[in-house]
Amino acid sequence: MVKTPTKEGKPAQTISLKDKEFYWGYASGAVVTKLPGWGEFVLAEMTETFEKSDVRYFFPLMTQVEARLGFRPRFGAFDAAYDSWYVYEYFHDEAHDGFAAVPLKQPTAQPRLFDDDGAPLCAAGLPMPIRKLYLDRTKAIIPHQRAIHA
């Protein structure tokens, strides 16, 4: 029987070997499809240790899907953990009307406002011009260009 911890953990070096408890976990991602009259089928599956974010599964899963189907799917439906620009970009194509259906993450911060030229507005309602562009390698699994505004 698995028990939920009831007290704060202790550093491993301060407890004896017989008192040590270890907790770990796994998370799985799967891509499935439904064929009317046939059933539901798993196209791809991936299991990782729990500290990996859900969106890290996206490209490995879609690589498996493409290998099994022989083409890139036009549509996808995901949970809110996949609300990232590269998920939408994967399904977007000028040649067809594909899309990704992902629930929008609702941040707790106030919505951002922009002027007619697309510059973000500060709290006083004034436009903030771009001061610097840089390649961000920390906020997503794919490096992308971001801006620092005045």
URJO-V785465 format. One record per backbone hydrogen bond with DSSP energy under -1.0 kcal/mol. NH is the residue of the N-H (numbers start at 1). CO is the residue of the C=O. E is the energy in kcal/mol with one decimal. If there is no record, write none. Layout:
BEGIN
NH;CO;E
NH;CO;E
END
This chain:
BEGIN
14;11;-1.8
15;12;-1.2
19;16;-1.1
27;48;-2.6
29;46;-3.0
31;44;-2.3
33;41;-2.2
35;39;-3.0
38;35;-2.6
39;35;-2.4
41;33;-2.9
43;31;-3.2
44;31;-1.5
46;29;-2.4
48;27;-2.6
50;25;-2.0
52;49;-1.9
56;53;-1.2
57;54;-2.0
58;55;-1.1
61;57;-2.6
62;58;-2.7
63;59;-2.1
64;60;-1.7
65;61;-2.4
66;62;-2.6
67;63;-1.9
68;64;-2.1
69;65;-2.9
70;66;-2.5
76;99;-1.4
78;101;-2.4
82;79;-2.2
83;80;-1.7
84;82;-2.2
87;84;-1.2
88;84;-1.4
89;85;-2.6
90;86;-1.5
91;87;-1.0
92;88;-1.5
96;93;-1.2
99;74;-1.1
101;76;-3.4
115;119;-2.6
118;115;-1.7
121;113;-2.7
122;126;-2.7
125;122;-2.1
128;120;-2.6
131;148;-3.4
132;148;-1.6
134;146;-2.4
136;144;-2.9
144;136;-1.7
146;134;-2.8
148;132;-3.0
150;129;-2.9
END
